[in-house]
Amino acid sequence: MFDWLLAQWALPGIRVVLALAALVLMVLTFGLWAWWSERLHSSRSFGNIDDRSEPVATAPPTPVLAADESIQALQVSLAGLEQFEKMQAQLRQRLSAAQEVLESDSSKVSDAVELMRRAASEMKLPHTVFEIYEGLRLLPRKPPSSQAADQAWHQEVGVSPGRVLVLDESTRQTLVDFSCAGRVLRIAGCSYALSRTAFDELTLFDGREQAVLTVRVSLDTNRMQVRSATIESYRPGPWVTALVTTRALMDERRERLLMASRYRDVDKLRSSFGIDANNLFRGTV
């Protein structure tokens, strides 16, 4: 029953009618009380007309609004309520229109962001940024022989190492400078270990030191493979072409290494079984 009353009170017309009824009831109650007070006063005065004792002081009667004044006050209150309901309806209409625009803009922005994230993921930008960052971050810690091999690898994929600045050893907070396809870039990285998850946040800066890409990567226990990557921000620019070129060189070098490993396995089998590959298909072993 209480929920039904609340629902009826929420209707704009019901509130106006109830307010009008309340005002009418108040005027009638006030008039009845004034009439009863006046009658009681007259009765006391008639009963004490021959009483020679000193008259008892009585309080002045409470002023009562005339009927036309009560109606006028009621009309003013009713007009105020109607104006309030009108303003509330206009406000609800404006808020509804604003909500529709917001939902439309939100849908468009969400679709555009999802498309950009998908494009960045297909170009392997998070993986490329991590591999460059991790390789250059560890480069100064390696012995000279390993550094020479890593520098040769970076040279093959078009990456020229620069300054490596460690800001916090405990969180691996590091700044890595490098050049790629003629463009000077920087990666700022930091590791986060939370109660239920761990990830590295990497931010790529262009030559103007503006953040153009921020990713969060979840790694395996050896920090060798990216398990998952989330793109937090992405502003495409000429740097994308540089990283895509580097990614292609990385993939090509990886495929060549895999093929070289397979060739070694084939040569080992050939040597173990005395197979002459040149005469194999002519029936000569």
C-alpha positions in Angstrom: 0.0 0.0 0.0 2.8 2.4 0.9 4.6 1.7 -2.4 1.3 2.4 -4.3 1.0 5.8 -2.5 4.6 6.7 -3.4 3.9 5.8 -7.0 0.8 8.0 -7.1 2.6 10.8 -5.4 5.2 10.7 -8.2 2.6 11.7 -10.8 2.6 15.5 -11.5 -1.2 15.9 -11.5 -1.7 14.1 -8.2 0.6 16.4 -6.3 -1.3 19.5 -7.5 -4.7 18.0 -6.6 -3.5 16.9 -3.2 -2.0 20.3 -2.5 -5.2 22.0 -3.5 -7.2 19.7 -1.2 -4.9 20.3 1.7 -5.2 24.1 1.3 -9.0 23.9 1.2 -9.1 21.6 4.3 -6.8 24.1 6.1 -9.1 27.1 5.3 -12.2 25.2 6.4 -10.6 24.0 9.6 -9.3 27.5 10.4 -12.8 29.0 9.7 -14.6 26.5 11.9 -12.2 27.1 14.7 -12.7 30.9 14.5 -16.5 30.4 14.4 -16.4 28.2 17.5 -14.1 30.7 19.3 -16.4 33.6 18.5 -19.5 31.7 19.7 -17.9 30.7 23.0 -16.9 34.3 23.6 -20.4 35.5 23.0 -21.9 32.9 25.4 -19.6 33.9 28.2 -20.4 37.6 27.7 -24.2 36.9 27.8 -24.0 34.7 31.0 -22.0 37.4 32.9 -24.2 40.4 31.9 -25.5 40.9 35.5 -22.3 39.9 37.2 -20.9 42.9 39.1 -17.5 41.4 39.6 -14.7 42.8 37.7 -14.5 41.6 34.1 -11.9 39.0 33.3 -9.4 40.1 30.7 -9.5 38.0 27.5 -7.0 37.6 24.7 -7.9 39.5 21.5 -9.5 37.3 18.9 -7.2 35.7 16.3 -7.5 37.5 13.0 -9.2 35.3 10.4 -8.6 35.6 6.7 -11.6 36.7 4.7 -13.0 34.2 2.1 -11.7 36.2 -0.8 -8.2 36.4 0.7 -8.2 32.7 1.3 -9.2 32.0 -2.2 -6.6 34.4 -3.5 -3.9 32.7 -1.4 -5.1 29.3 -2.7 -4.9 30.5 -6.3 -1.3 31.8 -5.8 -0.2 28.5 -4.2 -1.8 26.6 -7.0 -0.1 28.7 -9.7 3.2 28.2 -8.0 2.7 24.5 -7.9 1.7 24.5 -11.6 4.8 26.5 -12.5 7.0 24.1 -10.5 5.6 21.1 -12.3 6.1 22.8 -15.6 9.7 23.6 -14.8 10.3 20.0 -13.6 8.9 18.7 -16.9 11.1 21.0 -18.9 14.1 19.9 -16.8 13.3 16.2 -17.3 13.0 16.8 -21.1 16.4 18.6 -21.3 18.1 15.9 -19.2 16.6 13.2 -21.4 17.9 14.9 -24.5 21.3 15.3 -23.0 21.3 11.6 -22.0 20.5 10.6 -25.5 23.4 12.7 -26.9 25.7 11.3 -24.2 24.8 7.7 -25.0 25.3 8.3 -28.8 28.7 10.0 -28.3 29.7 7.3 -25.8 28.8 4.5 -28.3 30.7 6.3 -31.2 33.8 6.8 -29.0 33.8 3.3 -27.7 33.6 1.9 -31.2 36.4 4.1 -32.4 38.6 3.1 -29.4 37.9 -0.6 -30.0 38.9 -0.2 -33.6 42.1 1.6 -32.8 43.0 -1.0 -30.1 42.4 -3.8 -32.5 44.6 -2.2 -35.2 47.4 -1.6 -32.7 47.2 -5.2 -31.5 47.3 -6.6 -35.0 50.4 -4.6 -35.7 51.9 -6.1 -32.6 52.8 -2.7 -31.1 52.6 -3.8 -27.5 54.9 -6.8 -28.1 57.3 -4.7 -30.1 57.6 -2.1 -27.4 58.1 -4.7 -24.7 60.8 -6.6 -26.6 62.7 -3.4 -27.4 62.4 -2.1 -23.8 63.4 -5.4 -22.1 66.3 -6.0 -24.4 67.7 -2.5 -24.0 67.0 -2.4 -20.2 69.1 -5.5 -19.6 71.9 -4.6 -22.1 74.2 -2.7 -19.7 74.1 -5.6 -17.2 75.4 -8.2 -19.6 79.1 -9.0 -20.1 80.9 -7.5 -23.1 80.5 -10.6 -25.3 76.8 -10.7 -24.7 76.4 -7.0 -25.3 78.1 -7.3 -28.6 75.7 -10.1 -29.7 72.7 -8.1 -28.5 73.9 -4.9 -30.3 74.3 -6.9 -33.5 70.7 -8.2 -33.1 69.4 -4.7 -32.5 71.3 -3.5 -35.5 69.7 -6.2 -37.7 66.2 -5.1 -36.7 66.9 -1.4 -37.1 67.2 -0.3 -33.5 70.1 1.8 -32.2 70.5 1.7 -28.4 70.8 4.9 -26.4 70.8 5.9 -22.8 69.4 3.5 -20.1 68.5 5.2 -16.9 67.3 3.2 -13.9 65.1 5.2 -11.6 64.0 2.6 -9.1 65.6 -0.9 -9.0 62.8 -2.5 -6.9 60.1 -1.7 -9.4 62.3 -1.8 -12.5 61.4 1.8 -13.2 63.6 2.5 -16.1 63.9 5.0 -19.0 65.2 3.6 -22.3 66.3 5.9 -25.2 66.7 4.5 -28.7 66.3 5.4 -32.3 64.2 3.4 -34.8 64.1 4.0 -38.5 65.6 7.4 -38.0 63.2 8.4 -35.2 64.3 9.1 -31.7 62.0 7.4 -29.2 61.9 6.7 -25.5 60.2 4.0 -23.4 59.4 4.6 -19.7 58.6 1.3 -17.9 57.6 0.2 -14.4 56.7 -3.1 -12.9 53.6 -3.5 -10.6 53.0 -6.5 -8.3 49.5 -6.4 -6.8 47.7 -8.9 -4.6 46.1 -10.8 -7.5 48.0 -9.7 -10.6 51.3 -8.4 -11.8 52.1 -6.4 -14.9 54.5 -3.9 -16.5 53.3 -0.6 -17.7 55.2 0.8 -20.7 54.8 4.3 -22.2 56.3 5.2 -25.5 57.3 8.8 -26.1 58.0 10.4 -29.5 60.8 12.8 -30.4 58.7 15.7 -28.9 58.5 13.8 -25.6 54.8 13.3 -26.0 53.2 10.0 -24.8 51.9 8.2 -27.9 51.3 4.7 -26.6 50.7 3.2 -23.1 50.4 -0.5 -22.7 50.1 -2.9 -19.8 51.6 -6.3 -20.4 51.4 -9.5 -18.4 54.5 -11.7 -18.7 55.5 -15.2 -17.9 57.6 -16.1 -14.9 60.9 -15.7 -17.0 59.8 -12.3 -18.5 60.4 -13.8 -21.9 56.8 -13.9 -23.4 53.9 -11.6 -23.3 50.8 -13.4 -22.0 48.4 -10.6 -22.5 48.5 -6.9 -23.4 46.1 -4.1 -22.8 46.3 -0.8 -24.7 45.6 2.1 -22.3 46.2 5.0 -24.8 47.2 5.2 -28.4 47.9 8.2 -30.6 49.0 7.2 -34.1 51.7 9.1 -35.9 54.8 8.6 -38.0 56.4 6.5 -35.2 53.9 3.7 -36.1 55.6 3.1 -39.4 59.0 2.9 -37.7 57.8 0.3 -35.2 56.0 -1.7 -37.8 59.2 -1.8 -39.9 61.1 -3.0 -36.9 58.5 -5.6 -36.2 58.8 -7.0 -39.7 62.6 -7.2 -39.3 62.1 -9.0 -35.9 59.7 -11.5 -37.4 62.0 -12.1 -40.4 65.0 -12.7 -38.2 63.0 -15.1 -36.0 61.8 -17.1 -39.0 65.4 -17.3 -40.3 66.6 -18.6 -37.0 63.8 -21.2 -36.9 64.7 -22.3 -40.4 68.4 -22.5 -39.6 67.5 -24.7 -36.6 65.4 -27.0 -38.9 68.2 -27.1 -41.4 70.6 -28.2 -38.7 68.2 -31.0 -37.7 67.9 -32.2 -41.3 71.7 -32.2 -41.8 72.0 -34.2 -38.6 69.6 -36.8 -39.8 71.3 -36.9 -43.2 74.6 -37.5 -41.6 73.3 -40.1 -39.2 71.7 -42.2 -41.9 74.2 -41.5 -44.7 71.7 -39.9 -47.1 72.8 -38.0 -50.1 70.2 -35.4 -50.6 71.2 -34.8 -54.3 70.6 -38.3 -55.3 67.7 -39.1 -53.0 64.9 -38.6 -55.5 66.8 -40.5 -58.3 66.8 -43.7 -56.2 70.4 -43.5 -55.2 71.3 -43.8 -51.5 
